[in-house]
Amino acid sequence: MSTTAVVETRTKEAFEAPVPVPAPDPAGPVLSRPADPMVLLEEEPPEQSLDKTAALRLASVCFAFFVAGVNDGSIGALIPYNIKDYNITTNIVSSVYGASFAGWLVAALTQTHLRQRADVGVVFALGASAQVASQALRVWKPPFPLFAASFFFASVGQAYQDTQGNTFVGTLRASHRWFGLIHGMYAGGCLVGPFVATAIASRARWELFYAVPLGMAVVNLGLALVAFWEQTRLLPRRPGSGTSGTAQQEEPEAGGESASKLIGLTFRSRSVWILSLFYFFYLGAVITASGWVVEYLVTVRHGDLSKMGYVPAGFNGGSLLGRLLLVEPIHRWGTRRVVLLFCVLAIGLQLLFWLVPNIIAASVAISLFGFFTGPFFPVGMSVAQKLFSPNFRPTAMGFLFVIAQLGGSLFPIITGVIAGSSSVSVMQPILVGLMVATTVSWLLVPKAKASGNDALHQE
């Protein structure tokens, strides 16, 4: 029986027979039942245990996220070198963020159509191939327009892999923990990226750094093909065609909807827009912080460039630890109130960074900022897993990512444009404002109800 059929059967039974009200479970909330066609009427049990096949696929997803993190984490450390070597302004170098957003947008508009014609392994491997192409363009220091365009291909590849990876992880038992792991791997890549990029750029030509992510992207492609080989195939055009394994749960045609209808329903879903708003401000804050902190410390605090290039590593190291250590406590102590608490702490840390003119204090503050905000992305994915029904989930997550990347592209560009006409010191008030907006948008996320389904909390 398909996952959609199971949900429909349980929903029907819920209205035909009286059901006792479950006792509250502080370990994990379940979202209330809004009048939204994309929202689950009740919480789903986990679908898969971590057998050998699932473990190999999880490893592939983890490595894909790590490769994406190396790419994204190195941007901020290399921006000063890009400005100097290409002889461009902060306004122009900000175009790499615009190219990144364009890639996420194109991926969101094409991914649902691709999934109706190709199985998950094809889309996942296609994403890895796009990242190989992007790194190959950069390693020989092309003209700046082509260098900026390479971020478009990298983002298309990341979007394909992120959506399929998150959707797969959502089918695993105790998925909130695996969400923390894969997004922790992304933060791990962001941690490694600035170290390697700064070490190479300060001693040799900065473009040689891209030989490292190029080699990793090739490994990522090979691992994707091996792990998802059974799902590397084209699918019949007829909606509702049979698939197997996780592909069947992820397949949008399970309900017979066309790609265009799925996208249209996504645009009309209030729940998608509210959760997207949270990601819009959150990713805008963290990418602005990690992308401009080096330029800020060098220009405003007069730090040494060869040393300040390592500061983003502190931010990403904090994010890595936060995603590995805090996801489970957040899940058990109450997602809504703990994330709200962490938002308030993050605002306080940004005020400390802004108002205390000390490089050491700023470095510690930005690291703790990464620690407390790091879990927000996997926690949001876990919320989305409970919100959206299986047949809409890949499309909804793709839309979440593109709105998140809009924030992650727009606000660094705004910071760069304002910095070009005044000073990069505008970064700090922008970050404080973004974190306030993140806090408010989190309060707007649909309220949760408790559940008595203990299966969700099992290994």
N, C-alpha and C positions, 0 to 999 in steps of 0.2 A: 504494500500500500504506500502511496507517495506521502511525503510530508504534508503537502497541502490537503490531501484527503483526510489525514489524521486530525489536522487542526479543524477542518470543517466538521468532522464527525463529533469531535469533542465540543465544539461550539454549539452544535445542534442539541447534544445531550444536556448541555448546561442550561438551555432554555426549556427543555422538556421535563426535566426532573429537578426537584429541589436539591440544592447543594449546600451543605453546612458551611458557614463562614469560617475560613481558616484562622488559626491563631497567628498573631503578628510574629514575623521572623526578623529579628534585627540584623541578620547576616546579609540580607540582600533585598532591596525593594523591587516590586513589580509595578510597572506603570499602570495608571488607571485607564479605563476603557473609554477613550474619546470617540466621537463620531467621525472617524477618519478612516477611509477605506484601506489605507496602507498599514494600519495599526493592528497588532495582534489582539484578539479578544481575551486571551489568557496566555500565561507563560508556557513556553515550550520546554519539554525535558531535553536533556542533552542527547545527541544522536550517535556519537561515536566515542569509543574508548581509544586510547592511544596505542594501536597495534603497530606492527613494523611498517606497513605502508603509510599509515597516518604520521608516524614518527619521521619517516623520510621526507614526506611532504612538508611537515612542520619545520624540519631543518632547512629545506629549500626556501621556505617563506622567511625564516629567520635570516638566512644569508642575504636574501634579496633586500630585506629591510636594512641590513648592515651596509650593503653597497650603497643604497640610497642615502644613508646617513653620512657616509664618507664624502659623497658628492656634495650634499647640502652643507655639511659642517665645515668644509674647506672654503666656502664662498667668502665668508667674512674675513678670514685670515689672508686671503689673496687680493681682496679689494684694493688695499693701498698699493700693491705691486701692479695691479691692472691699471690704476689711475696714472701711476708714474710711467710705466712702460708704453702704454698706448697714448699717453699725453692727452688724457680726457678729463672731464670734470665729474663730480659726483652725480650730476644730473644724468650724464650719458651712461655711466657705469650702472646706474639703477635700471637700465633697460634689460639687464639679465633677469631681473625679477619679473618684468613684463613678459619676456619670452617664456619664463617658467609658467606663469599663469595661463598664457595662450595654450601651452601644451596640456595643462590640466583640463582646460575648457574643451579642447578638441577631443581629448580622451573621454570626458564625460558624455559628449554628444555621440560618440561612435561606439562606445564599449557595449552598450545594450544590444545594438545591432550586430556587433561581432559575436556576442554570446549566443545569439539566436542562430548563427550560422557555423560557429566553431565551439568546440568544447573548451573547458577551463584551461587545459594544458596548452592549447594553441595560443590563447590570449596571454597566458602567463609567460610563455616563451617569447611571444612577440614583444612583450614589454622588456624582457631582458635584451633582445636584439636591438631595440631602440636605444638602450643605454650603452651598448657596445659602440654603436654608431656615434653617439654624442661624445664619448670619451676619445674616440679615434680622431674626431675633428679638432679637439683642443690640444692634443699632445704636440703638434707641430707649430703652435702659436700662429693661428690664422689671422687674417684681418679682423678687426674688432666686430664688424657686423656678423661675420660668420661665427666668431667666438660666442657672441650673444645668442645667435640662432641655435647653437648646440644645446643650450639650456631648454629649448623647446622640445627637442627629441628626448632629452633626459627626463623631462616631466611627463611626456606621453608614456614613456616606459615605466616610470615609477607609478603613474596612475593605474595602468593596467595591472601591474603586479600588486599594488596596495589593495585595490578593490577585491581582486580574486583571492589574495592572501587573507584579508580580514574576513571575507565571506566563508572561506574554508575553516579558519580558526573558530568561527562562530558555531560550527557544527560539532566541535569537540566537547567532551565532558569537562566541566569546570572551566568554561571558556574564558572567564574573566582573568584567570591566571595566565593563560596562554596569550591573551591580548597584552598583558603586562610584559611577557617575555619578548614577543616579536617587536613591540614598540620600544622595549628596552634595548633590543639589538640595534634598532635605528639610532637611539641615543648613543649607543656604543660606537657606531660608525661616526656620528657627529663628534664624539670624543677623540677618536683616532685621527680624523681628518685634519683638524687644525695643527696637531703635533707634526704629522708627516708633511703637510703643506708648508708650514713655517720653517721646518728643518731644511727642506729642499730649497725653498724660495730664498732663504737668507744665505745660502751657501752656493747656489748654482742658479740656473734659469728656472723661473717659477713654473713655466709650462711643462717642465720635465716631471713635475708632480703627477700630471695626468696619466703617465704611464702606469702608475699604481692602480688607480680605479679602472683603467682600461683592462689590465690583467684580471682584476676582480670581476669585472663585468662579463668577461669571457667565461670564467668559472661559474658565475651566476647562471648564464645561459645553459651551460652543460648540465648543471645540477637541476635546473628547471625541467629540462627535457627528460632526464632520468627519473625524477620523482613523479612527474605527471605524465609519463609516457602512455599509460593506459587511457588517459583522457586527452591525448593529442590527436584529434580527429575532427573532421567536418561533420556537421549535423544536418539532418534533412531540413528542408525549408518549411515543411508542414508544422505548425504549432502543436505542442504537446507530444512531439516525438519522443520515444523512450530513450533515456540515458541511464547510466548506472552510477552507483556510489554517490560521492558528494556532488557530482555533476547534476544528478537528478534533483537534489534539494536546491541547488543554486540556480537551476534552469528557470528562467522567467516564464517559459511557455507552459509551466505546470498548470497555470490557471487559464491558458489559452490566449493570453494577452499578447498583442503585437508590441514590438519595441517602441513604436510611436505612442501607443496607449500607455505603456509603462512610464515613459518620460513625461507624458502629459499629466498622469496621476501624481507623479513626483512633484511637479510644479504646483499642483493644487493642494498638496498635503501640508497642513499647518504644522504638524509635528516635525516634518523635515526642515521647514523653514526656521522653526525655533531652535532646533539643535544646531542647524547650520550657522545661525547667528552667534551662538556660543563659540563655535570653532572659528568663525570669521575674526572675532576680536582676539581670541586666545592665540591663534597662530600668527596673527598680525603682531601681537606683543612679543612672542618668543623669537620670531624670525627677525624682527627689527632689533631686538636686544642682541642676538648672536651675530647679526650681520654688520651692525654699526658700532659695536662696543670697542673694537680695536681702533677704528678711526677716532672715536670719541676720546679714548684714553690717550692717544698720541697727540691729538690736536688740542683738546681742552685741558687735560691733566698733564700734558707734556711728558708722557711716558716714552720709553725706548721701544721702537717698532719691533726690533728683534725679540724683545721680551713680551710685549703686549700681545703679540700674535698667539701666545699660549692662553690668554685669558678666556677665549671662547671654549677652550677645553675644560676649564673649571665649570662653566655653565653647563656644558653637555655631560660632564661627569656627574654633576648633581642631578641632571635629568635622568641619566642612566640609573643611578641609585634609587631615585624616587620611583621610577617605574618598576624596579625589581623589588623594592622593599615596602612600598606604600600601597600598592594595588589591593593586596589582601586585607590590610587593616581598614582601608576605605570601604571595601565590600562588606566587612563584618560590622563596622561601627556605624554605618549609615552613609551611603554615597552622597546624599544631598547636603547634609550638614557638614561633613568633613571637607568636601570640596569647597564649600562656602568659607569655612575657616581658613583653608589654604589660600583662597583668593585674597582674604584680608591680610594674611601674612605676606603674600607676594607684594601687595600694595605698600606695606610698611618697608619691605626690603628695597623697593624702588625709590622710596622717599629717602632712605638711608644713603643709597648710591648717589642720589641727586644732591643732597644737602651736605654731605660730609666730603670735603675735597681731599680725599686721601686714596691713593691707588690701591693700597692693601685692603682698606675697608670696602672699596668698590669691588675688588676681585672676590672677596668673601661674600658680599651681598649678592653678586650676580650668580655665584655658585649655589647659594641657598635658594635663590629665586628659581634656578633650574630644578633643584631638588623638590620644592613644593609644587611647582607647576608641571613637572614632568609627567605625573600620573594622569593628567587631565585628558590626554588623547586616548589612551586605552580605556579609561573609565567611560568616556563618551561613546566609544565603540561598543562597550558592554551594554550601555543604555540603549543604543541603536539596535542591538541584537534583540533586546526585549520589546522594543517599540514596533519594529517592522516585520510583517509577515514574510515567509521565506521567498515567495515568488517576486516580491518587490525589493528585497534586501540589497542585491547587487546594484540595482539602479539607484536606490536611495543613498547607499554609501558612496557611489560615484558622485552624486550631487553634493553630498556633505563635503567630500574632498575638494571639489572645485570651488565651493564657497569658502572653505578654509584656505585654499591656496589664493583665492582672491584677496582675502585679508593678509595672507603672508606675502603677497606681491605688492598690493596697493600701499600698505603702510610703510614698508621700507622705501618704496619709490617716493612717497610723500616726504618722508624724512630726508631722503637724498636731495629732492628738489628744494626744500626749505633750507637745508644745510648749504646748498650751492649759492643761495642768495643771502644767507645770513651766517649761520654757524651750525656745526654739528651738535652744539650744546642743546638744540631743540629736541634731541632724542629723548632726554629724560622726562620732560613734561608730556611728551607724546606717549611714552610707555606707561606713565601713571594713569593717564586718561584711558588707555587701552585696557588696563587691568580693571579699572572701575567699570568699564563697559562689559568686560568679561564676567564680572561678578553679577551685574544686573541681568545679563542674558542667561546666566545659570539659574537665577531665581525664576525665570520665565519657562524653563524646561518643565514639561508636564509633571505634576506631583506623582509620587510613587505610593503604591500600596504594598503591604507585606504579603508574603506567600508562605504556605505550608509545604511547598514542594522541596523537600530536603535533597532530592536527587541533584539539584543544581549545585549543591555545595559539596558534592562528593568528588573524589579523585577519579 
